[in-house]
Amino acid sequence: MIDFKLLGLLISAMILTLLITTIVNAQESTIVAEDNSASVQTLIINARIFNGVSEKLTDSMSIMIDGNKITRMSVTPIKPAAGTAIIDTK
C-alpha cells in the first residue's frame, strides 16, 4: 500500500533539494564569471524543510545561502543585506 502522505513529503524534499542545488550551481557560475572575492547571497523565505527525521515538514523557515553554502536557517525572518537575491516559496 502506498503511503501518499510520506510520498508527498519525499517529493517536496526532492523539489527543495533541486531548487537549492540549482541556486548553488547558478551562484557558482556567477562567482566564477565575476570576481571570486565577491560572494553571492540568496535568501529563501517561507521554506518548509523535510529534515529526514520527522514525517512532517518544518514550519515556515528562512534559509540564507552565501556563495555555495547554507549559512543560516531560522524560523524567524532573516534580514537580507543589500543585493541579496530573495526567493519566496509561497
Secondary structure, DSSP 8 states (H G I E B T S, - for coil): ---HHHHHHHHHHHHHHHHHHHHHHHHHHHHHHS-TTS--EEEEEEE----SSSSS--SSEEEEEETTEEEEEESS-----TT-EEEE--
